């Protein structure tokens, strides 16, 4: 875990390396970052500081103007303000955060043009707030949208957020003006945990007008987190890079309003790459603020959402849906054609046929991986499939 023995080295890496890089992850965990466990943080920090021969050339170049920086002031500021630096060595590091990047790598989506070049998993996050990070995001939805929200967008955001909060979901967003701020405020009103993922250092409340909002988030038991060290100013590329963290933390991503060219759609790109459910709220065809959402629905890159119920049904086990009154009468007895295809392709108890791995099910059914994952959850909840390690086996 991150202890006083290695805090300096983690803080040094967090200051010297911009966001994250795959070559840094490879150095930290030579046997594979996805296995996490104990890292080589001391050796990597020393190599960066001394420009050791083990440094990849590109990493040496990228850190050539930063490697002499001292993180001591970051550590002192964090101690004074009650912040902490959380890494994969810590118990509170969310499993879903690492799992999201593993799914992306396994699906090959990290080579997609919309996310390529920023696809490295984070290796440390500065966290402000008392609740554990893994607890705050264990059952969560990422909700984002345009900064120029319309009255319609405001109403829809409040409705969706309130209902998601009432169903026990925490809400993740980016702390920006517009839809993001509405998400955080609606969560606070519903007394649900909310997490703001920043594109700057925690000591820089951005936008400045939201200083009080961030304080309310912390006071209400939420979190403000950032990949960037104290003093790092916001910048366009950092907003795009932080979007991957917001999408990776949530079980699904919902876009309320977004023009055709919008940072909110970038967050949806990440959720899609992570093989997670993506949702978009339809709006008037005459509204510039809804054109991006309508396009994602039209091209089947996002599921149409007309109420929070659409997300709750998709993300909740069947038994929980029934307790909430959301289950359809025939859902427990009849399978959809997608569920039938996946059930038929799943592994057999005898061990014959397919092993039932995700990649095999996607290949066998021709369905998108995110659809397969959603149906696997439903089939497991119905008692039709059981999971053994990374395989799904029929229950007959």
Secondary structure, DSSP 8 states (H G I E B T S, - for coil): ---TTTHHHHHHHHHHSSS--HHHHHHH-TT-GGG-SS--HHHHHHHHHHT-TTS-HHHHHHTTTTTT--THHHHHHHHHHTEEEEETTSTTS-HHHHHHHHHHHHHTGGGSTTTTTS----SEEEEESSS-HHHHHTTEEEEE--SS--HHHHHHHHHHHHHHHHTT-EEEE---TTHHHHHHHHHHHTT--EEEEESS-TTS-SSGGGHHHHHHHHHTT-EEEESS-TT----HHHHHHHHHHHHHHSSEEEES---SS-HHHHHHHHHHHTT-EEEE----TT-GGGHHHHHHHHTTSSEE-SSHHHHHHHHS-HHHHHHHT---TTTTT---HHHHHHHHHSB-TTS-S---BHHHHHHHH---HHHHHHHHHHHHHTTSEEEETTEEEE--
